[in-house]
Amino acid sequence: MPLRVYSGFLGRLPLDSREYAVLKTAIGEGNVATDYTVEILCDASDATLLLNRATEFYPEALPFIQLGMDVCIA
């Protein structure tokens, strides 16, 4: 997930939510000035929570979460 999307999504979540806790454990890589991506490592139930929360509050994150879920299933 691009850093811009990650930051926007994180900003929409309550600080005490499970989804916020999962996103805060993400791993970033790349160059912040050019292309920085964030990888979120979680189990399927947490990914579903993220997907549901993004559907409601930050749809721009949906394709990135879905892609990650599809990769895990494959």
DOPAFI-156500 format. One record per atom (N, C-alpha, C, CB): residue in three letters; atom name; x, y, z. Coordinates in pm, 1 decimal, padded with zeros to 6 digits. Glycine has a CB too. Layout:
BEGIN
<"ALA", "CA", <X, Y, Z>>
...
//
This chain:
BEGIN
<"MET", "N", <00085.0, -00116.4, 00000.0>>
<"MET", "CA", <00000.0, 00000.0, 00000.0>>
<"MET", "C", <00090.2, 00123.6, 00000.0>>
<"MET", "CB", <-00097.1, -00000.7, 00122.5>>
<"PRO", "N", <00063.1, 00217.1, -00086.8>>
<"PRO", "CA", <00143.1, 00339.6, -00086.9>>
<"PRO", "C", <00132.2, 00413.9, 00047.0>>
<"PRO", "CB", <00098.8, 00431.5, -00201.7>>
<"LEU", "N", <00238.1, 00481.6, 00083.2>>
<"LEU", "CA", <00243.0, 00552.9, 00210.9>>
<"LEU", "C", <00127.7, 00652.2, 00224.7>>
<"LEU", "CB", <00376.3, 00625.8, 00225.5>>
<"ARG", "N", <00095.0, 00721.7, 00117.7>>
<"ARG", "CA", <-00013.7, 00820.6, 00121.1>>
<"ARG", "C", <-00146.6, 00755.0, 00159.2>>
<"ARG", "CB", <-00026.8, 00890.8, -00015.6>>
<"VAL", "N", <-00174.8, 00639.1, 00101.4>>
<"VAL", "CA", <-00298.4, 00566.5, 00130.7>>
<"VAL", "C", <-00294.8, 00513.1, 00274.1>>
<"VAL", "CB", <-00319.0, 00450.3, 00029.9>>
<"TYR", "N", <-00182.0, 00455.6, 00312.0>>
<"TYR", "CA", <-00164.8, 00403.7, 00447.6>>
<"TYR", "C", <-00189.3, 00513.7, 00551.6>>
<"TYR", "CB", <-00023.3, 00344.4, 00464.9>>
<"SER", "N", <-00127.4, 00627.3, 00532.4>>
<"SER", "CA", <-00141.6, 00738.6, 00627.9>>
<"SER", "C", <-00285.2, 00788.7, 00635.2>>
<"SER", "CB", <-00048.7, 00854.1, 00589.2>>
<"GLY", "N", <-00348.7, 00799.6, 00520.4>>
<"GLY", "CA", <-00487.8, 00844.2, 00517.9>>
<"GLY", "C", <-00580.8, 00746.3, 00587.4>>
<"GLY", "CB", <-00533.2, 00864.8, 00375.3>>
<"PHE", "N", <-00560.1, 00618.0, 00563.0>>
<"PHE", "CA", <-00641.7, 00514.4, 00625.0>>
<"PHE", "C", <-00618.3, 00511.9, 00775.5>>
<"PHE", "CB", <-00610.8, 00376.9, 00563.6>>
<"LEU", "N", <-00494.3, 00515.1, 00816.8>>
<"LEU", "CA", <-00459.8, 00513.6, 00958.3>>
<"LEU", "C", <-00525.2, 00631.4, 01030.9>>
<"LEU", "CB", <-00307.0, 00517.6, 00976.4>>
<"GLY", "N", <-00528.1, 00746.2, 00965.9>>
<"GLY", "CA", <-00586.9, 00865.0, 01025.6>>
<"GLY", "C", <-00737.1, 00858.9, 01044.5>>
<"GLY", "CB", <-00554.3, 00981.6, 00943.3>>
<"ARG", "N", <-00802.8, 00765.7, 00977.9>>
<"ARG", "CA", <-00948.6, 00751.4, 00990.1>>
<"ARG", "C", <-00989.8, 00651.4, 01098.4>>
<"ARG", "CB", <-01007.1, 00708.2, 00856.9>>
<"LEU", "N", <-00893.9, 00581.9, 01156.6>>
<"LEU", "CA", <-00925.8, 00476.0, 01252.4>>
<"LEU", "C", <-00917.7, 00524.7, 01396.3>>
<"LEU", "CB", <-00832.3, 00358.3, 01233.0>>
<"PRO", "N", <-01006.5, 00477.1, 01481.8>>
<"PRO", "CA", <-00995.3, 00508.9, 01624.4>>
<"PRO", "C", <-00864.2, 00452.5, 01679.9>>
<"PRO", "CB", <-01117.1, 00452.2, 01703.2>>
<"LEU", "N", <-00798.8, 00528.5, 01765.9>>
<"LEU", "CA", <-00669.1, 00486.6, 01820.3>>
<"LEU", "C", <-00676.7, 00356.4, 01899.4>>
<"LEU", "CB", <-00613.2, 00595.4, 01908.6>>
<"ASP", "N", <-00791.1, 00326.9, 01955.5>>
<"ASP", "CA", <-00804.0, 00206.5, 02037.2>>
<"ASP", "C", <-00862.0, 00087.1, 01960.6>>
<"ASP", "CB", <-00890.6, 00235.9, 02156.7>>
<"SER", "N", <-00869.2, 00096.4, 01826.8>>
<"SER", "CA", <-00926.9, -00012.3, 01747.3>>
<"SER", "C", <-00822.0, -00118.2, 01712.5>>
<"SER", "CB", <-00989.4, 00043.4, 01618.9>>
<"ARG", "N", <-00869.4, -00237.6, 01689.6>>
<"ARG", "CA", <-00781.9, -00347.3, 01646.5>>
<"ARG", "C", <-00717.6, -00312.6, 01512.9>>
<"ARG", "CB", <-00861.2, -00480.3, 01635.4>>
<"GLU", "N", <-00793.5, -00252.1, 01423.7>>
<"GLU", "CA", <-00741.5, -00217.2, 01291.8>>
<"GLU", "C", <-00624.0, -00120.6, 01302.8>>
<"GLU", "CB", <-00851.8, -00156.1, 01205.5>>
<"TYR", "N", <-00635.4, -00023.0, 01391.6>>
<"TYR", "CA", <-00526.0, 00072.5, 01411.8>>
<"TYR", "C", <-00401.3, -00000.7, 01461.4>>
<"TYR", "CB", <-00567.6, 00183.0, 01512.5>>
<"ALA", "N", <-00419.0, -00091.5, 01556.0>>
<"ALA", "CA", <-00306.0, -00167.9, 01610.0>>
<"ALA", "C", <-00238.1, -00250.5, 01500.4>>
<"ALA", "CB", <-00353.5, -00260.2, 01724.0>>
<"VAL", "N", <-00317.4, -00310.3, 01413.5>>
<"VAL", "CA", <-00261.2, -00390.4, 01303.7>>
<"VAL", "C", <-00182.5, -00300.9, 01209.1>>
<"VAL", "CB", <-00373.3, -00464.9, 01226.6>>
<"LEU", "N", <-00238.4, -00187.2, 01171.7>>
<"LEU", "CA", <-00168.2, -00097.4, 01079.4>>
<"LEU", "C", <-00040.3, -00040.6, 01140.0>>
<"LEU", "CB", <-00259.7, 00016.5, 01038.1>>
<"LYS", "N", <-00039.4, -00018.4, 01268.7>>
<"LYS", "CA", <00080.6, 00038.1, 01333.2>>
<"LYS", "C", <00198.4, -00059.2, 01333.1>>
<"LYS", "CB", <00048.5, 00078.5, 01476.7>>
<"THR", "N", <00174.1, -00187.1, 01307.3>>
<"THR", "CA", <00283.6, -00284.9, 01301.6>>
<"THR", "C", <00335.4, -00303.6, 01159.5>>
<"THR", "CB", <00237.5, -00419.2, 01357.7>>
<"ALA", "N", <00293.0, -00219.5, 01067.1>>
<"ALA", "CA", <00332.1, -00231.5, 00926.2>>
<"ALA", "C", <00482.1, -00207.3, 00907.8>>
<"ALA", "CB", <00252.1, -00132.4, 00840.1>>
<"ILE", "N", <00531.6, -00260.0, 00798.7>>
<"ILE", "CA", <00672.5, -00245.9, 00761.7>>
<"ILE", "C", <00679.4, -00159.2, 00636.3>>
<"ILE", "CB", <00740.3, -00386.0, 00737.8>>
<"GLY", "N", <00760.8, -00054.8, 00640.7>>
<"GLY", "CA", <00776.1, 00033.7, 00525.6>>
<"GLY", "C", <00906.3, 00007.5, 00453.5>>
<"GLY", "CB", <00769.3, 00179.0, 00568.8>>
<"GLU", "N", <00904.2, 00030.2, 00323.8>>
<"GLU", "CA", <01026.5, 00016.4, 00245.2>>
<"GLU", "C", <01023.6, 00111.4, 00127.7>>
<"GLU", "CB", <01044.5, -00127.9, 00196.6>>
<"GLY", "N", <01141.3, 00149.7, 00082.7>>
<"GLY", "CA", <01152.1, 00239.9, -00030.5>>
<"GLY", "C", <01207.0, 00374.3, 00011.6>>
<"GLY", "CB", <01017.7, 00257.3, -00097.2>>
<"ASN", "N", <01189.5, 00471.0, -00075.6>>
<"ASN", "CA", <01237.6, 00606.6, -00054.3>>
<"ASN", "C", <01117.5, 00697.6, -00035.3>>
<"ASN", "CB", <01326.2, 00654.7, -00172.8>>
<"VAL", "N", <01110.1, 00762.0, 00079.0>>
<"VAL", "CA", <00995.5, 00847.3, 00109.8>>
<"VAL", "C", <00974.5, 00955.7, 00004.3>>
<"VAL", "CB", <01013.6, 00911.4, 00246.4>>
<"ALA", "N", <01081.3, 01006.2, -00051.9>>
<"ALA", "CA", <01070.6, 01114.7, -00150.6>>
<"ALA", "C", <01013.1, 01067.6, -00283.6>>
<"ALA", "CB", <01206.8, 01177.1, -00174.0>>
<"THR", "N", <01029.5, 00940.6, -00316.8>>
<"THR", "CA", <00984.7, 00894.6, -00447.5>>
<"THR", "C", <00873.1, 00791.1, -00438.7>>
<"THR", "CB", <01100.9, 00837.2, -00523.5>>
<"ASP", "N", <00902.2, 00673.9, -00391.8>>
<"ASP", "CA", <00802.8, 00567.4, -00389.9>>
<"ASP", "C", <00822.2, 00484.6, -00263.7>>
<"ASP", "CB", <00813.2, 00478.3, -00517.1>>
<"TYR", "N", <00734.2, 00502.1, -00169.3>>
<"TYR", "CA", <00745.7, 00435.3, -00040.9>>
<"TYR", "C", <00621.0, 00350.5, -00021.8>>
<"TYR", "CB", <00763.7, 00537.7, 00076.0>>
<"THR", "N", <00637.3, 00221.8, 00003.3>>
<"THR", "CA", <00522.5, 00135.4, 00023.9>>
<"THR", "C", <00524.1, 00078.9, 00165.4>>
<"THR", "CB", <00521.0, 00022.0, -00079.4>>
<"VAL", "N", <00408.1, 00040.9, 00210.9>>
<"VAL", "CA", <00391.2, -00013.3, 00344.3>>
<"VAL", "C", <00333.1, -00153.4, 00330.2>>
<"VAL", "CB", <00299.6, 00078.2, 00432.4>>
<"GLU", "N", <00395.5, -00250.0, 00394.5>>
<"GLU", "CA", <00348.0, -00387.6, 00394.5>>
<"GLU", "C", <00288.1, -00416.7, 00530.9>>
<"GLU", "CB", <00462.7, -00487.8, 00360.8>>
<"ILE", "N", <00166.8, -00468.8, 00529.9>>
<"ILE", "CA", <00095.7, -00498.5, 00653.6>>
<"ILE", "C", <00090.2, -00650.4, 00668.6>>
<"ILE", "CB", <-00048.6, -00435.5, 00653.7>>
<"LEU", "N", <00152.2, -00700.1, 00773.3>>
<"LEU", "CA", <00154.1, -00843.3, 00800.3>>
<"LEU", "C", <00048.4, -00874.9, 00905.1>>
<"LEU", "CB", <00294.7, -00889.8, 00847.5>>
<"CYS", "N", <-00049.3, -00957.7, 00868.3>>
<"CYS", "CA", <-00156.5, -00991.1, 00962.3>>
<"CYS", "C", <-00222.4, -01121.3, 00919.1>>
<"CYS", "CB", <-00261.5, -00876.6, 00970.5>>
<"ASP", "N", <-00306.3, -01174.4, 01006.2>>
<"ASP", "CA", <-00378.4, -01296.6, 00970.1>>
<"ASP", "C", <-00505.6, -01260.3, 00892.9>>
<"ASP", "CB", <-00413.2, -01379.9, 01097.2>>
<"ALA", "N", <-00573.0, -01362.9, 00843.9>>
<"ALA", "CA", <-00690.0, -01341.3, 00758.4>>
<"ALA", "C", <-00801.8, -01266.5, 00830.4>>
<"ALA", "CB", <-00742.3, -01474.3, 00707.8>>
<"SER", "N", <-00821.6, -01292.9, 00958.3>>
<"SER", "CA", <-00929.5, -01224.8, 01030.0>>
<"SER", "C", <-00900.5, -01075.0, 01043.9>>
<"SER", "CB", <-00949.3, -01287.9, 01169.0>>
<"ASP", "N", <-00774.2, -01039.8, 01068.1>>
<"ASP", "CA", <-00738.7, -00897.8, 01074.9>>
<"ASP", "C", <-00749.3, -00832.2, 00937.8>>
<"ASP", "CB", <-00596.9, -00880.5, 01130.5>>
<"ALA", "N", <-00713.1, -00904.5, 00833.5>>
<"ALA", "CA", <-00726.0, -00849.7, 00697.9>>
<"ALA", "C", <-00872.3, -00821.8, 00665.8>>
<"ALA", "CB", <-00666.0, -00946.8, 00593.6>>
<"THR", "N", <-00960.2, -00910.2, 00709.8>>
<"THR", "CA", <-01103.7, -00889.0, 00688.9>>
<"THR", "C", <-01152.0, -00766.3, 00765.1>>
<"THR", "CB", <-01183.6, -01012.8, 00732.5>>
<"LEU", "N", <-01103.1, -00747.5, 00888.1>>
<"LEU", "CA", <-01137.3, -00627.8, 00964.6>>
<"LEU", "C", <-01093.5, -00501.7, 00889.5>>
<"LEU", "CB", <-01072.0, -00632.6, 01104.3>>
<"LEU", "N", <-00970.7, -00505.1, 00837.3>>
<"LEU", "CA", <-00920.1, -00389.7, 00761.6>>
<"LEU", "C", <-01004.3, -00363.5, 00637.7>>
<"LEU", "CB", <-00774.2, -00412.0, 00721.2>>
<"LEU", "N", <-01039.6, -00470.2, 00568.4>>
<"LEU", "CA", <-01120.9, -00456.9, 00447.6>>
<"LEU", "C", <-01257.1, -00395.2, 00480.4>>
<"LEU", "CB", <-01139.4, -00594.3, 00380.0>>
<"ASN", "N", <-01319.5, -00443.5, 00585.5>>
<"ASN", "CA", <-01450.4, -00389.6, 00625.4>>
<"ASN", "C", <-01439.8, -00243.5, 00667.0>>
<"ASN", "CB", <-01509.6, -00472.2, 00740.3>>
<"ARG", "N", <-01338.2, -00209.2, 00741.4>>
<"ARG", "CA", <-01320.8, -00071.0, 00787.6>>
<"ARG", "C", <-01290.3, 00020.7, 00669.1>>
<"ARG", "CB", <-01207.3, -00062.2, 00893.1>>
<"ALA", "N", <-01208.3, -00026.0, 00575.5>>
<"ALA", "CA", <-01178.1, 00054.8, 00457.1>>
<"ALA", "C", <-01303.1, 00076.7, 00372.4>>
<"ALA", "CB", <-01068.5, -00012.3, 00373.0>>
<"THR", "N", <-01386.4, -00024.7, 00362.1>>
<"THR", "CA", <-01511.2, -00012.2, 00286.6>>
<"THR", "C", <-01595.2, 00102.5, 00341.6>>
<"THR", "CB", <-01591.0, -00144.0, 00291.2>>
<"GLU", "N", <-01596.4, 00113.6, 00472.9>>
<"GLU", "CA", <-01678.5, 00214.5, 00538.5>>
<"GLU", "C", <-01614.3, 00352.9, 00542.5>>
<"GLU", "CB", <-01709.3, 00170.4, 00677.7>>
<"PHE", "N", <-01483.1, 00358.8, 00568.3>>
<"PHE", "CA", <-01420.0, 00487.0, 00597.4>>
<"PHE", "C", <-01312.7, 00533.9, 00498.9>>
<"PHE", "CB", <-01360.6, 00480.2, 00730.2>>
<"TYR", "N", <-01250.9, 00442.0, 00424.8>>
<"TYR", "CA", <-01141.0, 00484.2, 00336.7>>
<"TYR", "C", <-01131.6, 00392.0, 00214.4>>
<"TYR", "CB", <-01006.2, 00484.6, 00414.1>>
<"PRO", "N", <-01226.1, 00403.3, 00121.3>>
<"PRO", "CA", <-01232.4, 00314.4, 00005.0>>
<"PRO", "C", <-01106.1, 00311.0, -00080.3>>
<"PRO", "CB", <-01346.3, 00354.4, -00080.4>>
<"GLU", "N", <-01025.6, 00415.7, -00073.8>>
<"GLU", "CA", <-00903.3, 00418.4, -00153.8>>
<"GLU", "C", <-00807.4, 00304.9, -00114.3>>
<"GLU", "CB", <-00833.4, 00554.1, -00138.2>>
<"ALA", "N", <-00818.9, 00254.5, 00007.9>>
<"ALA", "CA", <-00732.3, 00146.1, 00054.7>>
<"ALA", "C", <-00780.5, 00008.0, 00009.5>>
<"ALA", "CB", <-00723.3, 00149.5, 00205.7>>
<"LEU", "N", <-00904.5, -00001.9, -00035.0>>
<"LEU", "CA", <-00962.7, -00132.2, -00069.2>>
<"LEU", "C", <-00881.1, -00215.7, -00168.3>>
<"LEU", "CB", <-01098.5, -00111.2, -00125.3>>
<"PRO", "N", <-00840.1, -00160.2, -00282.5>>
<"PRO", "CA", <-00769.7, -00246.1, -00378.1>>
<"PRO", "C", <-00638.4, -00301.7, -00323.4>>
<"PRO", "CB", <-00742.3, -00169.1, -00504.9>>
<"PHE", "N", <-00572.6, -00227.2, -00238.4>>
<"PHE", "CA", <-00445.0, -00272.5, -00182.4>>
<"PHE", "C", <-00465.9, -00382.6, -00079.5>>
<"PHE", "CB", <-00369.9, -00155.2, -00118.8>>
<"ILE", "N", <-00569.8, -00369.2, 00001.1>>
<"ILE", "CA", <-00601.3, -00473.2, 00099.2>>
<"ILE", "C", <-00646.4, -00599.5, 00026.7>>
<"ILE", "CB", <-00710.9, -00425.0, 00198.2>>
<"GLN", "N", <-00733.3, -00582.7, -00072.9>>
<"GLN", "CA", <-00782.5, -00698.4, -00148.8>>
<"GLN", "C", <-00668.6, -00769.9, -00219.9>>
<"GLN", "CB", <-00888.3, -00654.7, -00250.8>>
<"LEU", "N", <-00576.2, -00695.8, -00277.2>>
<"LEU", "CA", <-00460.4, -00755.1, -00343.8>>
<"LEU", "C", <-00379.7, -00839.4, -00245.0>>
<"LEU", "CB", <-00371.4, -00645.2, -00406.1>>
<"GLY", "N", <-00356.3, -00785.6, -00126.3>>
<"GLY", "CA", <-00284.0, -00860.6, -00025.6>>
<"GLY", "C", <-00354.9, -00986.7, 00015.3>>
<"GLY", "CB", <-00260.7, -00776.1, 00093.5>>
<"MET", "N", <-00487.2, -00979.7, 00026.6>>
<"MET", "CA", <-00565.3, -01097.8, 00062.3>>
<"MET", "C", <-00560.1, -01200.9, -00050.4>>
<"MET", "CB", <-00711.6, -01058.8, 00092.8>>
<"ASP", "N", <-00566.5, -01155.6, -00174.1>>
<"ASP", "CA", <-00561.1, -01247.8, -00288.3>>
<"ASP", "C", <-00426.7, -01318.5, -00295.3>>
<"ASP", "CB", <-00587.6, -01172.7, -00419.4>>
<"VAL", "N", <-00319.2, -01247.6, -00266.5>>
<"VAL", "CA", <-00185.2, -01306.4, -00268.8>>
<"VAL", "C", <-00172.8, -01414.0, -00161.1>>
<"VAL", "CB", <-00077.3, -01197.5, -00248.7>>
<"CYS", "N", <-00231.3, -01389.2, -00046.1>>
<"CYS", "CA", <-00224.9, -01486.4, 00063.9>>
<"CYS", "C", <-00302.5, -01612.4, 00032.5>>
<"CYS", "CB", <-00277.7, -01424.9, 00192.0>>
<"ILE", "N", <-00412.3, -01598.0, -00039.6>>
<"ILE", "CA", <-00495.9, -01712.8, -00073.3>>
<"ILE", "C", <-00429.1, -01797.8, -00180.5>>
<"ILE", "CB", <-00634.5, -01666.7, -00120.7>>
<"ALA", "N", <-00357.9, -01733.3, -00271.8>>
<"ALA", "CA", <-00296.1, -01804.5, -00385.0>>
<"ALA", "C", <-00180.8, -01892.6, -00343.4>>
<"ALA", "CB", <-00247.9, -01706.2, -00488.0>>
//
